[in-house]
Amino acid sequence: MVVPTTVSQVYSEVDLQMQLAAAAAPKVPAPLLAQLKPGGRLVIPIGEGEDARLLIFEKDAAGKVSQTKSLAVRFVPLTGEN
């Protein structure tokens, strides 16, 4: 059994409508945005320690992605390549 260790391995061929990350990343993993369906939303904590913010990304019908900053948060760090 192969255990995935990166976001890319877990979601390599999936289109998602809603994604909620439960670990903070230093930047948005590109594979998560790429796999977001039009009309979909990604909610992810970005940053480290007291500088982390909850960001909401939405992809419209044309594929354009918009970003909204939300609350200051504190999560465990996301590990792996992406």
N, C-alpha and C positions, 0 to 999 in steps of 0.2 A: 504494500500500500504506500503510495506517495502522499506525503503530507505537504500541502501548499504552504509556502513561507512568505509569499508576497501578494499584494493586492492583485497584481497582474495574473498570477497563477490561479487565484481564487475566481476571478471574474473574467477570464480570458475570452469567453464567447457568449456573454450574457448581455442583453439589453434590459435595463432596469427602469422602472417608473419612479420608484422612491428608494433612496439610499440614506441610511442613517449610520454614521461612523461613531463608534464608541471609544475611540482613542484619538488623541491629538496628533496631527501631522505638522511638520514644519512648513509644508506647502501642500497644495491640493494635488493628490495623485492623479496624473493625467488619465490613467485608465478608467478611473471612476467617472470623470466628466465625459470621456469618449463613449462610455457604455450607457449614458443616461439617455432615455428615450425622449423625443419631443413631447413637451408637456410634463416632463419629469422633474423631480426635485432631489437635490443632494444636500443633506445637512451634516456638517462636519466641523469639529473643533480644529482650529488652525493656530499654531503658535506653541510656546512653551511657558510653563509656570504661570505667573500672574499676567503674562502678555497674551495668553490664549483667548480667542474669541470664537463664538459659534458663528459660522458662516452658512448662508443658505444660497445655493446655486439653483437656478431654474432655467430649463432649456425650452424655448418657445417652439412653435410649429415649424418655423423656418430653420431651426437648429442653432439660433443665437442663444448664448448663455449669459444670464445676468446674475449679479452677485449682490447680496444684502448682508451687512454685518449685523449681528444680533448681540446677545449677552456676552459678558466676560465670563469665562468658565475655567475649570481646572479638570483635566482628564489625564489618564496615563498616556505615555507616548506610544504612537504607532511605530512598530518596528518593521524592518525589511527594506527592500530596495526602493519601493514606491511609497 
